[in-house]
Amino acid sequence: MRIERKIAIIYWSTLLITSFWLGAIGAAPYLRSQASGVAPLIYSCFSTVCHQIPSRSFHLFGFPLAVCARCLGIYAGFLGGLVLYPFQRGFSSVRLPKPAFFWIVSAPIAIDAIANRLGFWTGSNVLRFATGFLWGSILPFYFLTGLGELALRAHKK
Amino acid sequence: MNDPKPRLFMPALLGGAAAGLLSGIPFVNCCCCLWIIGGAALAAYLLWKDSPIVLSSGDGALVGAFAGILAAFIRALISIPFRPMEEVLTKKIMEYFADYMKQMPAQLSDLMNQGNEPVSLAVIFFGLLISAALCAALGALGGVIGIALCGKKTRPGAQSAPQQPGPLPPPPPQP
């Protein structure tokens, strides 16, 4: 199998899983509004990666989403980065972004999170979502590069 | 000549232990998935620091994924002794609100009720599997980020092509 096809498979699989992930985040409050027994399971799965504080989460159908606004922004940004990836990188090669780019894009979410934690300000959920979205958008360029490099290594063997 | 494979176990164990501990202790585990990513990046740094060979993003992904899986299991173990403490604290807060408020805010009630429902062993096991898979993905991401931030490392004594012989040293002066 050609390396481009391997990387494309990794890309589309990641895109599919991410879409399903975001769908589950949005489905959780709907299922809860319908008193479904699946809703607690979904919330429980996401509790491993999110504090799920209701005041820090967007609400849908009268109930909080399965993750907080910042986490939602990160995952939505990840999906956005995935959509952008083929146009920026293509599937024929893998390379990492420059370290300076990571620090620049990470600065807003780091400053917002630390300032919130230390009590300097209490940002809105929209701000948390926006900073999370910005940071999440660069993560596919690391994630797919790592997996693509593993695929490239296996291809050479 | 074949490059030796980097030893992943110790860096993954140390990074996973750090991530698992921090994400399992109450009031410290407020950083969501960032502890897992940070622990994996730490594992990648430890691997990079002691590695005699040039590491790639794939190596970061591998060590990060291992660190993430270890973090998931360590977190599950760490959270066990803290669970009774959390239940006592939750009960105290609910009693406080019952004394001073006629009606508890819906959001606080939801927060208090989260995790208090009895769960079966099968659900716990299934949840652990999901958690391990998720932490593996987050760990892979963190590992790649760690390698990316560590930068390229020059392989000591590495020669990608035969070196051209340099100019001969000048002859010693004649007495």
Chai-1 contact restraints between the chains, C-beta under 6 A:
chainA,res_idxA,chainB,res_idxB,connection_type,confidence,min_distance_angstrom,max_distance_angstrom,comment,restraint_id
A,S44,B,G127,contact,1.0,0.0,6.0,A-B,restraint_1
A,C45,B,I130,contact,1.0,0.0,6.0,A-B,restraint_2
A,T48,B,S131,contact,1.0,0.0,6.0,A-B,restraint_3
A,V49,B,C32,contact,1.0,0.0,6.0,A-B,restraint_4
A,V49,B,C33,contact,1.0,0.0,6.0,A-B,restraint_5
A,C50,B,C32,contact,1.0,0.0,6.0,A-B,restraint_6
A,H51,B,C30,contact,1.0,0.0,6.0,A-B,restraint_7
A,P54,B,Q107,contact,1.0,0.0,6.0,A-B,restraint_8
A,P54,B,D110,contact,1.0,0.0,6.0,A-B,restraint_9
A,P54,B,L111,contact,1.0,0.0,6.0,A-B,restraint_10
A,S55,B,Q107,contact,1.0,0.0,6.0,A-B,restraint_11
A,C71,B,C32,contact,1.0,0.0,6.0,A-B,restraint_12
A,L96,B,S57,contact,1.0,0.0,6.0,A-B,restraint_13
A,L96,B,A148,contact,1.0,0.0,6.0,A-B,restraint_14
A,P99,B,L149,contact,1.0,0.0,6.0,A-B,restraint_15
A,Y142,B,V144,contact,1.0,0.0,6.0,A-B,restraint_16
A,Y142,B,I145,contact,1.0,0.0,6.0,A-B,restraint_17
A,F143,B,L141,contact,1.0,0.0,6.0,A-B,restraint_18
A,T145,B,S57,contact,1.0,0.0,6.0,A-B,restraint_19
A,G146,B,S57,contact,1.0,0.0,6.0,A-B,restraint_20
A,G146,B,G58,contact,1.0,0.0,6.0,A-B,restraint_21
A,G146,B,G60,contact,1.0,0.0,6.0,A-B,restraint_22
A,G146,B,A61,contact,1.0,0.0,6.0,A-B,restraint_23
A,G146,B,A140,contact,1.0,0.0,6.0,A-B,restraint_24
A,G146,B,V144,contact,1.0,0.0,6.0,A-B,restraint_25
A,E149,B,S56,contact,1.0,0.0,6.0,A-B,restraint_26
A,E149,B,S57,contact,1.0,0.0,6.0,A-B,restraint_27
A,E149,B,G58,contact,1.0,0.0,6.0,A-B,restraint_28
A,L150,B,G58,contact,1.0,0.0,6.0,A-B,restraint_29
A,R153,B,G58,contact,1.0,0.0,6.0,A-B,restraint_30
